[in-house]
């Protein structure tokens, strides 16, 4: 529900894929934070896979990329793919570094 709420709020202000991209970046940051904090393995599975896995939505992001590609908006498709993956990787790495310090 939190994913839909965040995506809907962003789409009301700025239509397009920004909401889904932001959800994936925030989820990646949180997953990195959890991994870096070295939680109990069971707690990590519940929080990491359960919470972050249900919050993020890479399948929707990739569907947006494919849809733009098929509509011949190739530059937008590649930009969205690179933005989503790049920012998510950086967010995960940042979260991990912060988690290590906790």
C-alpha positions in Angstrom: 0.0 0.0 0.0 2.9 2.4 0.7 4.2 1.9 -2.8 0.9 2.8 -4.4 0.4 5.8 -2.1 3.9 7.2 -2.9 3.5 6.5 -6.7 0.0 8.0 -6.7 1.1 11.1 -4.8 4.0 11.7 -7.2 1.9 11.0 -10.4 -0.7 13.6 -9.3 2.0 16.2 -9.2 4.0 15.0 -12.2 2.6 12.4 -14.5 5.0 9.8 -15.8 7.4 7.1 -14.5 9.0 9.2 -11.7 6.9 7.7 -9.0 7.9 4.1 -9.8 11.5 5.2 -10.2 11.5 6.9 -6.8 9.9 3.9 -5.1 12.6 1.6 -6.5 15.4 4.0 -5.3 13.9 4.3 -1.8 13.4 0.5 -1.6 17.0 0.0 -2.7 18.3 2.4 -0.1 16.4 0.6 2.6 17.5 -2.8 1.5 21.2 -1.6 1.4 20.7 -0.2 4.9 19.3 -3.5 6.2 22.1 -5.5 4.6 24.8 -3.2 5.9 23.4 -3.3 9.5 24.0 -7.1 9.6 20.6 -8.0 11.0 19.7 -11.4 12.1 19.3 -13.5 8.9 15.6 -14.3 9.6 14.9 -10.7 10.4 16.7 -9.6 7.2 14.7 -12.1 5.1 11.4 -10.7 6.6 12.4 -7.1 6.3 14.5 -7.3 3.2 12.6 -9.7 1.0 9.2 -9.1 2.6 9.1 -5.4 3.1 11.5 -4.1 0.4 10.5 -6.8 -2.1 6.9 -5.9 -1.8 7.6 -2.2 -1.8 9.8 -2.0 -4.9 8.4 -2.7 -8.3 11.1 -3.3 -10.9 8.7 -5.2 -13.1 6.5 -2.1 -13.5 9.6 0.0 -14.1 10.8 -2.4 -16.8 7.3 -2.5 -18.3 7.5 1.3 -18.6 10.8 1.0 -20.4 9.5 -1.6 -22.8 6.3 0.4 -23.4 8.3 3.5 -24.3 10.6 1.5 -26.5 7.7 0.0 -28.4 6.2 3.5 -28.9 9.5 4.4 -30.4 10.5 6.7 -27.6 13.8 5.1 -27.5 15.8 7.8 -25.8 13.2 8.1 -23.1 13.2 4.3 -22.6 17.0 4.1 -22.3 17.1 7.2 -20.0 14.5 5.7 -17.8 16.3 2.4 -17.6 19.6 4.0 -16.8 18.1 6.4 -14.3 16.2 3.6 -12.4 19.1 1.2 -12.3 21.8 3.7 -11.7 20.0 5.6 -8.9 18.9 2.3 -7.3 22.5 0.9 -7.3 23.8 4.2 -5.8 21.0 4.2 -3.2 21.7 0.6 -2.2 25.4 1.3 -1.9 24.8 4.4 0.2 22.3 2.5 2.4 24.8 -0.3 2.9 27.6 2.1 3.9 25.3 3.8 6.4 24.2 0.4 7.7 27.8 -0.6 8.3 28.1 2.4 10.6 25.1 1.5 12.8 
